[in-house]
């Protein structure tokens, strides 16, 4: 005789349900599992942040390979403009990629020269060198905080041995700035000098810098001093700050650091002026003039025969010349008896002839005097202070009486005079220069303006916290809805169906109750309880009871 095996309670329950009840139970169970899995995946999905944006194809491929090796999940933003990684790993991944030299920015530097092939032509070597130099300069410019990307184009002329044919190299720089960032004149000038200093024989005027919108950032060649305007303004501001600090430092020990405020306006002259002058002094006496050169010529003439005439008879040349001397020069139209005029500086000559015993001596002296000339070259300094205006405001003195009450009083005339004298000495006050000084004593308004704090709900940290909290609240709400709205009603209906089935089977007496061994007699108390429960269920849910009865009837047929 074969052994009778009883089905399990779950199998009995499923067998006793109708087809519609079985389908509803399966659908409810599948929905519960799907919702639970979806909530778990949503809660476990990390928040992604931008790792890099606007990557070149070469850098993007290299970065993705590195992310796969590091087992870091990634995805692309809509349109593929940005590469996203989990928010908690952004900084770590950037540092690890930076150690690998990524991203390279789409430019190549001198590493291009490391892969030179044997037999490369000279032209190709020059092209690679130019590309490498442009890439290195672009990388250097990209290190600026406001520059997002940069491109450098170099125009390097071919070298020549002829000086007249030599040309200066030039460069063009295109800068892509971050949104909302700008470069001032000093920063643009720094970029220009960086490029010109990196290429031999390149003057700064041959470097052109433009931004991504096509605006010319470097100064045009016809205005080389345009870049000095920013430095001049900075110099004036520094001078004014220094003078204001001097005033506050000298007055603060007397009235307190919070009881004095000073403002200074400086009028600075940046005019560049050079002057060259050549002056000549009036003629000086020969004894005081500087002798440049002096020449003396002396000749002797000796006649034989003791002074007798010689030569052709009757010729005047045979007669010895009469003694003569050079009279001193007299100015034309000079009055009679006027003193002789001394020789003018520059040159003077004197001649004398002496005869003695038939011999004559001729002596001539020429003296050149130097001209007293002065050449002066004057270059006036740039940034001369032409005028200074100082304004100082002093607070009233705070006085405490014997009762501990505080009050304020204005400064006396003597105190104001002392402070005014100190300020004049501190700034180097000069009335000839047109300096002005104003000292005002007034009570300060100590009611500071209250800056409203940013509300808690407007702070970025609150947004992030609310976002995370909302996610967990939604997960908890969906779980509670699953439990209270789907799982609990399903099991409640199942228990009701099982109780109805058990009561009906007990009433028929041919099928044992679920969980009751076969052959055991049914107790009257249990039967009464089950019958009462069946009646109550028939009143609460008559449709289920009708379905069970219909199933029985169809089974009996």
Secondary structure, 3 states (H helix, E strand, C coil): CCCCCCCCHHHHHHHHCCHHHHHHHHHHHHHHHHHHHHHHHHHHCCCEEEEEECCCHHHHHHHHHHHHHCCCCEEECHHHCEEEEEHHHHHHHHHHHHHCCCCCCCCCCHHHHHHCCCCCCHHHHHHHHHHHHHHHHHHHHHCCCCEEEEEEEEECCCCCCCHHHCCCCEEEEEEEECCCCCCCHHHHHHHHHHHHHHCCCCCHHHEEEEECCCCECCCCCCCCCCCHHHHHHHHHHHHHHHHHHHHHHHHHHHHCHHHEEEEEEEEEECCCEEEEEEEECCCCCCCCCCEEEEEEEEEEEECCCCCCCCCCCCCHHHCCCCCCECCCCCCCCCCCCCCCCCCCCCCEEEEEEEEECCEEEEEEEEEEECCCEEEEEEEECCCEEEEEEEEEEECCEEEECCCCCEEEECCCHHHHHHHHHHHHHHHCCCCCCCCEEEEEECCCCCCCCCCCCCCHHHCHHHHHHHHHHHHHHHHHHHHHHHHHHHHHHHHHHHHHHHHHHHHHHHHHCCCCCCCCCCCCCCCHHHHHHHHHHHHHHHHHCHHHHHHHHHHHHHHHC
